Amino acid sequence: MFTIFSVFYVLIAASMIVLILLQRGAGADAGSGFGGGASATVFGARGSASFLTRATAALAALFFLISLSMAIYLSHVGAPQKSSTVGLGVMAGAVKPPPAVAPATAPVAGEVPKVALPAVPRAPAAPAAAKSSH
């Protein structure tokens, strides 16, 4: 169903673009008032303004209705699924959270828990610097 909406949505958008580009701007009417040769039109004495503006308005209304219906459809059908990993979006399925590790013993009140530090390898001893005589 959503695919059908998407196809009509794209076709109506492309049709609107074509109709809007075919229309003349406001400056074209001012030029024809002074005897310009652009006053001759293919669509009749009134020109293409009434046909193109009505067709554009109809397509704009269809575009709006399809946008609204797609939003309503997706709000009911395309509800987001709850995931155990929050905030990853598309990558939520790719990352598995690490298993939770429970502490072996709980610290007594007032006692600082002991933390095992990793062993750090020692750097080799520097060779003794040769004594220089001045």
C-alpha positions as CSV (number, residue, x, y, z in Angstrom):
1,M,0.0,0.0,0.0
2,F,2.8,2.4,0.9
3,T,4.5,1.6,-2.4
4,I,1.4,2.7,-4.3
5,F,1.3,5.9,-2.4
6,S,5.0,6.5,-3.0
7,V,4.6,6.0,-6.8
8,F,1.7,8.4,-7.0
9,Y,3.5,10.9,-4.8
10,V,6.6,11.0,-7.1
11,L,4.4,11.2,-10.2
12,I,2.4,14.1,-8.8
13,A,5.5,15.9,-7.7
14,A,7.1,15.6,-11.1
15,S,3.9,16.8,-12.8
16,M,3.8,19.8,-10.5
17,I,7.3,20.7,-11.3
18,V,6.6,20.6,-15.0
19,L,3.4,22.7,-14.7
20,I,5.1,25.3,-12.6
21,L,8.0,25.6,-15.0
22,L,5.5,26.0,-17.9
23,Q,3.8,29.0,-16.3
24,R,4.8,32.5,-17.1
25,G,6.0,34.8,-14.4
26,A,4.5,38.1,-13.4
27,G,7.1,40.0,-15.5
28,A,5.9,38.4,-18.7
29,D,2.4,40.1,-18.4
30,A,4.0,43.5,-18.0
31,G,6.1,43.1,-21.1
32,S,3.1,42.1,-23.3
33,G,1.2,45.2,-22.2
34,F,3.8,47.4,-24.0
35,G,3.4,45.7,-27.4
36,G,5.7,42.8,-26.9
37,G,5.3,39.8,-29.3
38,A,4.9,37.4,-26.3
39,S,1.1,38.1,-26.1
40,A,0.3,35.5,-28.7
41,T,-0.5,32.3,-26.9
42,V,-1.2,28.7,-27.9
43,F,-4.1,28.2,-25.4
44,G,-6.3,31.0,-26.5
45,A,-6.9,34.7,-25.8
46,R,-6.6,34.4,-22.0
47,G,-3.5,32.3,-22.5
48,S,-2.5,29.2,-20.5
49,A,-2.7,30.9,-17.1
50,S,-6.2,29.7,-16.2
51,F,-5.6,26.1,-17.3
52,L,-2.1,25.8,-15.8
53,T,-3.0,27.5,-12.5
54,R,-6.1,25.3,-12.0
55,A,-4.1,22.1,-12.9
56,T,-1.3,23.2,-10.5
57,A,-3.8,23.8,-7.7
58,A,-5.4,20.4,-8.3
59,L,-2.1,18.7,-8.2
60,A,-1.1,20.6,-5.1
61,A,-4.3,19.5,-3.4
62,L,-3.6,15.9,-4.4
63,F,0.0,16.2,-3.2
64,F,-1.2,17.5,0.2
65,L,-3.8,14.7,0.6
66,I,-1.3,12.0,-0.3
67,S,1.2,13.4,2.1
68,L,-1.4,13.4,4.8
69,S,-2.6,9.9,4.1
70,M,1.0,8.6,4.0
71,A,1.6,10.1,7.4
72,I,-1.6,8.6,8.9
73,Y,-0.8,5.2,7.3
74,L,2.7,5.2,8.7
75,S,1.6,6.3,12.1
76,H,-0.6,3.2,12.4
77,V,1.3,0.6,10.4
78,G,4.9,1.7,10.6
79,A,5.1,2.0,14.3
80,P,8.7,1.8,15.5
81,Q,9.7,-1.5,17.1
82,K,11.1,-1.3,20.6
83,S,14.7,-2.4,20.8
84,S,17.0,-3.3,23.6
85,T,19.6,-0.9,22.3
86,V,18.4,2.6,22.6
87,G,19.5,5.4,20.3
88,L,21.2,3.3,17.6
89,G,18.4,3.6,15.0
90,V,19.2,1.4,12.0
91,M,22.3,0.0,13.6
92,A,20.3,-1.4,16.6
93,G,20.3,-4.9,15.1
94,A,24.0,-4.9,14.3
95,V,25.3,-4.2,17.8
96,K,24.7,-6.7,20.6
97,P,25.0,-5.2,24.1
98,P,27.7,-6.7,26.3
99,P,26.4,-9.0,29.1
100,A,26.0,-7.4,32.4
101,V,28.5,-8.6,35.0
102,A,27.4,-8.6,38.6
103,P,30.0,-7.9,41.3
104,A,31.2,-11.0,43.2
105,T,30.7,-9.4,46.6
106,A,29.1,-6.3,47.7
107,P,31.3,-3.8,49.5
108,V,30.6,-3.2,53.2
109,A,29.4,0.3,54.1
110,G,32.4,2.6,54.4
111,E,34.8,0.2,52.7
112,V,36.5,1.2,49.4
113,P,36.2,-1.6,46.8
114,K,39.5,-3.0,45.6
115,V,40.2,-2.7,42.0
116,A,42.7,-4.9,40.2
117,L,45.0,-2.9,38.0
118,P,46.4,-4.4,34.8
119,A,50.1,-5.2,34.8
120,V,52.2,-2.6,33.0
121,P,55.3,-3.8,31.2
122,R,58.4,-2.0,32.3
123,A,60.6,-0.3,29.8
124,P,64.1,-1.7,29.3
125,A,66.8,0.0,31.2
126,A,68.6,2.7,29.4
127,P,72.2,2.0,28.6
128,A,74.6,4.0,30.7
129,A,75.7,7.2,29.0
130,A,79.4,7.2,28.0
131,K,81.3,9.6,30.0
132,S,82.8,12.2,27.9
133,S,86.0,14.1,28.8
134,H,86.3,17.8,28.0
